[in-house]
């Protein structure tokens, strides 16, 4: 049985939806200059969690 080397299509959709959401929040790259389009889904998810936590702290 051959396994695909690519993640399921749903994770691509999730990744690009998260990139768009982060862009709307003004986040396009990290402090080292790595752009969101170069990041993995887990990296993007962690950034989103961190940004949401920071927003709650300010509120």
N, C-alpha and C positions, 0 to 999 in steps of 0.2 A: 504494500500500500504506500503510495507516494503522499508525502505531506507537503503542503504549500509552504514556501519560504516567506510568504507575505502574510501579514496579519489579516484577519477577517475584514471585509469591507466596512462593517459597522465601526470598527476602531478608526478607520480613515475618516469616516464622517464625524465621529466624535472629536477627533484630533483637530480637524479643520473648523468645526463649530467652536471649539475652545479657543483656537487661534483668533477667530473673528471676535469672540467675546472679550478676550484679553486686549485686542486692538481697540475695541470700543471703550475699554477702561483706561486706555493710554499706555498699555504695556506692549512693546514690540521687541524688546531685547533685554537680556540680563545685564548686570553690572560689568561683565567681562566682554560684552559685545555679541554674545550668541543670540541670534534672532529666533523668534518663536517658531518660525517655519523650519528651523533646523533641530528643534527639540522633539523628544519623544512624548507620547501621550502621558506617561507617568510624570515627567518633568512639568508638563503643562498643567496637569491636575494639581501638583503640589504648589505651583506658582499661584494658581487660582485660589486654592485654600488659603495660602498666605495673604493674598490681597484681600480676600473676604474677611479674614481675621483682623487685618489692619483697619479695614473700614468699620468693623464693629467696635474696635477699640476707640476710634475717633468719635463715634456716635454717643 
